[in-house]
Every structure is written in structure tokens, then in C-alpha cells.
Amino acid sequence: HRNGIKKTRRPKKMSMQGMNCKFVRNQAFAKRGMNCTPEEKEQRLAAQKEAQKKMEEKKVTERAERLKELEEGAKATKK
């Protein structure tokens, strides 16, 4: 063996061949979505916090309504 027995080179990127194409496509979009400026990141975080507050308020109101309905149902069954 004049130049020696060479080891095969390992690929830098894993092959996407044979993977779920829907997953691969979504992964690419997700990676592009991660690239943003610090200002955009702050805006996104603010929007996320606002959405979280709205969801928490909605959850509390729905729970109160559900408890009210259950109480009314319990009163109706006692009579």
C-alpha cells in the first residue's frame, strides 16, 4: 500500500435522506426563524408574555364559570 489504507471521511452534515420530509422542512424553517436581531427577540418575548397573560386570565375566568355551573347543577339535583 503505497499511500496507506485511508479511513473514510465522516460527513460534516448528517444526511437528511430517508428522513421524514415534513420534519426536515419544518426543521429548516425553525432554524431560519431562530436567526433574528436582539430587538426582534425582545419584541417576540414581549408578545409571548402578553399572550401568556391573556391565556392565564382566560383560564381563570373559564374555571370560575365552570365552578359556577357545577354549583348550579348541584343545587338543581338537591331540589
Z-matrix of the N, CA and C atoms (Angstrom, degrees):
N
C 1 1.470
C 2 1.516 1 108.08
N 3 1.295 2 114.19 1 100.53
C 4 1.458 3 119.85 2 -174.93
C 5 1.548 4 111.62 3 -62.05
N 6 1.352 5 117.06 4 -47.39
C 7 1.472 6 119.53 5 -177.83
C 8 1.530 7 112.94 6 -102.12
N 9 1.261 8 117.95 7 12.38
C 10 1.450 9 121.50 8 -179.99
C 11 1.526 10 111.87 9 79.16
N 12 1.314 11 115.45 10 164.60
C 13 1.466 12 119.83 11 177.93
C 14 1.522 13 106.62 12 -88.88
N 15 1.328 14 115.24 13 117.41
C 16 1.469 15 120.79 14 -176.16
C 17 1.521 16 111.12 15 -86.10
N 18 1.327 17 114.94 16 144.46
C 19 1.452 18 120.05 17 172.00
C 20 1.529 19 107.25 18 -83.50
N 21 1.330 20 116.58 19 147.60
C 22 1.470 21 119.33 20 179.08
C 23 1.520 22 108.95 21 -71.80
N 24 1.319 23 115.97 22 144.63
C 25 1.457 24 120.68 23 179.26
C 26 1.521 25 110.20 24 -74.95
N 27 1.304 26 115.24 25 138.19
C 28 1.465 27 120.03 26 177.59
C 29 1.520 28 108.27 27 -81.75
N 30 1.319 29 118.27 28 138.60
C 31 1.468 30 119.92 29 179.54
C 32 1.535 31 111.31 30 -68.17
N 33 1.334 32 116.28 31 143.23
C 34 1.464 33 120.76 32 178.48
C 35 1.527 34 110.76 33 -72.18
N 36 1.336 35 115.15 34 -36.50
C 37 1.452 36 120.67 35 179.09
C 38 1.516 37 109.32 36 -112.41
N 39 1.315 38 116.34 37 138.61
C 40 1.459 39 119.10 38 177.49
C 41 1.522 40 109.32 39 -70.71
N 42 1.301 41 117.12 40 141.93
C 43 1.463 42 121.87 41 -179.86
C 44 1.518 43 109.97 42 -69.92
N 45 1.332 44 115.58 43 136.91
C 46 1.461 45 120.50 44 177.74
C 47 1.527 46 110.93 45 -93.68
N 48 1.308 47 116.19 46 0.89
C 49 1.457 48 120.58 47 -178.88
C 50 1.528 49 109.87 48 -67.20
N 51 1.305 50 115.93 49 130.67
C 52 1.452 51 120.83 50 -179.91
C 53 1.514 52 113.45 51 89.75
N 54 1.331 53 118.01 52 -5.94
C 55 1.450 54 121.36 53 177.85
C 56 1.525 55 109.53 54 -85.42
N 57 1.303 56 115.76 55 162.38
C 58 1.455 57 121.14 56 177.88
C 59 1.529 58 108.66 57 -63.34
N 60 1.329 59 116.93 58 119.09
C 61 1.469 60 120.21 59 -173.77
C 62 1.526 61 111.85 60 -65.14
N 63 1.336 62 117.26 61 -31.23
C 64 1.468 63 120.67 62 178.40
C 65 1.530 64 109.91 63 -64.98
N 66 1.322 65 115.63 64 -42.17
C 67 1.462 66 121.35 65 178.09
C 68 1.523 67 111.08 66 -64.11
N 69 1.333 68 116.54 67 -45.30
C 70 1.463 69 121.34 68 -177.99
C 71 1.523 70 110.15 69 -61.66
N 72 1.332 71 116.07 70 -43.51
C 73 1.473 72 121.48 71 -180.00
C 74 1.527 73 110.56 72 -63.44
N 75 1.315 74 116.20 73 -45.91
C 76 1.457 75 120.56 74 -179.72
C 77 1.522 76 110.74 75 -64.62
N 78 1.324 77 116.93 76 -37.72
C 79 1.463 78 121.39 77 179.91
C 80 1.526 79 110.51 78 -62.40
N 81 1.336 80 116.00 79 -40.80
C 82 1.471 81 120.33 80 179.67
C 83 1.524 82 110.23 81 -63.63
N 84 1.333 83 116.85 82 -44.32
C 85 1.469 84 120.25 83 179.31
C 86 1.525 85 110.78 84 -64.59
N 87 1.323 86 116.94 85 -38.36
C 88 1.458 87 121.13 86 179.75
C 89 1.529 88 110.74 87 -64.73
N 90 1.333 89 116.27 88 -40.02
C 91 1.466 90 119.88 89 178.77
C 92 1.522 91 110.83 90 -64.61
N 93 1.343 92 116.00 91 -40.44
C 94 1.468 93 119.17 92 178.51
C 95 1.519 94 110.91 93 -66.86
N 96 1.324 95 116.77 94 -33.91
C 97 1.460 96 121.31 95 179.82
C 98 1.516 97 112.51 96 -68.55
N 99 1.322 98 116.68 97 -24.38
C 100 1.463 99 120.60 98 -179.38
C 101 1.530 100 111.27 99 -73.77
N 102 1.335 101 116.83 100 -26.14
C 103 1.459 102 120.68 101 -179.36
C 104 1.523 103 109.43 102 -77.99
N 105 1.319 104 116.62 103 105.62
C 106 1.457 105 120.15 104 177.81
C 107 1.532 106 109.57 105 -153.54
N 108 1.331 107 114.87 106 163.33
C 109 1.458 108 120.49 107 -179.98
C 110 1.530 109 109.39 108 -78.45
N 111 1.329 110 117.44 109 162.09
C 112 1.476 111 119.92 110 178.73
C 113 1.533 112 113.16 111 -59.78
N 114 1.360 113 116.50 112 -34.30
C 115 1.470 114 119.51 113 179.61
C 116 1.534 115 110.03 114 -65.00
N 117 1.337 116 114.88 115 -44.21
C 118 1.465 117 119.31 116 178.78
C 119 1.523 118 110.49 117 -62.67
N 120 1.322 119 115.44 118 -37.88
C 121 1.459 120 120.10 119 -179.14
C 122 1.529 121 110.05 120 -63.58
N 123 1.333 122 116.20 121 -43.03
C 124 1.465 123 120.29 122 178.49
C 125 1.520 124 111.13 123 -62.81
N 126 1.341 125 116.31 124 -42.23
C 127 1.461 126 120.24 125 178.73
C 128 1.528 127 110.71 126 -62.20
N 129 1.318 128 115.91 127 -42.21
C 130 1.462 129 119.85 128 179.20
C 131 1.524 130 111.06 129 -63.14
N 132 1.341 131 116.25 130 -42.85
C 133 1.463 132 120.22 131 179.16
C 134 1.526 133 111.14 132 -62.99
N 135 1.342 134 116.09 133 -40.79
C 136 1.466 135 120.27 134 178.83
C 137 1.527 136 110.16 135 -63.17
N 138 1.321 137 116.52 136 -45.31
C 139 1.462 138 120.84 137 179.18
C 140 1.535 139 110.60 138 -62.36
N 141 1.315 140 115.46 139 -39.06
C 142 1.460 141 120.66 140 179.70
C 143 1.529 142 110.73 141 -64.18
N 144 1.340 143 116.11 142 -42.52
C 145 1.464 144 120.37 143 179.60
C 146 1.522 145 110.54 144 -64.92
N 147 1.351 146 116.96 145 -40.86
C 148 1.471 147 121.25 146 178.34
C 149 1.528 148 109.62 147 -60.63
N 150 1.316 149 116.38 148 -46.61
C 151 1.463 150 120.82 149 -179.70
C 152 1.530 151 110.46 150 -61.74
N 153 1.331 152 116.21 151 -39.35
C 154 1.463 153 120.57 152 179.63
C 155 1.523 154 110.74 153 -64.10
N 156 1.353 155 116.78 154 -42.30
C 157 1.472 156 120.77 155 178.40
C 158 1.521 157 110.69 156 -61.43
N 159 1.338 158 116.08 157 -45.24
C 160 1.470 159 120.22 158 179.36
C 161 1.523 160 111.00 159 -59.74
N 162 1.340 161 115.94 160 -43.13
C 163 1.460 162 119.83 161 -179.58
C 164 1.528 163 111.31 162 -64.56
N 165 1.334 164 116.57 163 -40.10
C 166 1.464 165 120.23 164 179.07
C 167 1.523 166 110.51 165 -63.78
N 168 1.347 167 116.64 166 -44.35
C 169 1.464 168 120.67 167 179.15
C 170 1.526 169 110.37 168 -62.50
N 171 1.322 170 116.89 169 -43.02
C 172 1.461 171 122.12 170 179.65
C 173 1.527 172 110.13 171 -62.14
N 174 1.327 173 115.61 172 -41.20
C 175 1.461 174 121.33 173 -179.68
C 176 1.523 175 110.38 174 -62.58
N 177 1.344 176 116.51 175 -43.31
C 178 1.462 177 121.16 176 -178.72
C 179 1.521 178 110.14 177 -64.73
N 180 1.342 179 116.98 178 -45.05
C 181 1.460 180 120.11 179 -179.12
C 182 1.535 181 111.33 180 -65.35
N 183 1.329 182 116.64 181 -41.89
C 184 1.469 183 119.91 182 178.39
C 185 1.520 184 111.18 183 -62.99
N 186 1.314 185 116.31 184 -38.56
C 187 1.463 186 120.01 185 179.58
C 188 1.522 187 110.65 186 -66.10
N 189 1.351 188 116.30 187 -41.96
C 190 1.462 189 120.42 188 178.42
C 191 1.534 190 110.21 189 -62.69
N 192 1.327 191 116.98 190 -42.97
C 193 1.464 192 120.97 191 178.77
C 194 1.528 193 110.53 192 -62.71
N 195 1.306 194 116.55 193 -42.19
C 196 1.464 195 121.23 194 -179.35
C 197 1.524 196 110.83 195 -63.98
N 198 1.343 197 117.19 196 -42.11
C 199 1.461 198 120.74 197 178.10
C 200 1.521 199 110.66 198 -63.22
N 201 1.334 200 115.29 199 -39.96
C 202 1.460 201 121.05 200 179.02
C 203 1.531 202 110.13 201 -62.29
N 204 1.333 203 116.23 202 -44.72
C 205 1.464 204 121.34 203 178.75
C 206 1.523 205 111.12 204 -62.11
N 207 1.330 206 115.89 205 -41.81
C 208 1.457 207 119.90 206 179.59
C 209 1.529 208 111.86 207 -64.62
N 210 1.336 209 116.22 208 -39.96
C 211 1.464 210 120.71 209 178.25
C 212 1.521 211 110.39 210 -63.53
N 213 1.339 212 116.79 211 -44.81
C 214 1.459 213 121.72 212 178.86
C 215 1.528 214 110.38 213 -62.45
N 216 1.313 215 116.51 214 -39.89
C 217 1.457 216 121.00 215 177.76
C 218 1.505 217 111.81 216 -65.14
N 219 1.328 218 116.78 217 -38.38
C 220 1.462 219 121.52 218 179.26
C 221 1.530 220 110.32 219 -67.74
N 222 1.329 221 116.83 220 -39.03
C 223 1.473 222 121.19 221 178.80
C 224 1.523 223 110.13 222 -65.89
N 225 1.341 224 116.17 223 -39.59
C 226 1.449 225 120.51 224 -178.48
C 227 1.539 226 111.06 225 -66.94
N 228 1.315 227 117.55 226 -35.36
C 229 1.463 228 119.95 227 179.98
C 230 1.526 229 112.34 228 -74.82
N 231 1.337 230 118.19 229 -27.48
C 232 1.471 231 121.78 230 178.85
C 233 1.512 232 111.71 231 -71.39
N 234 1.314 233 117.47 232 -32.79
C 235 1.466 234 121.04 233 -177.09
C 236 1.482 235 113.95 234 -74.24
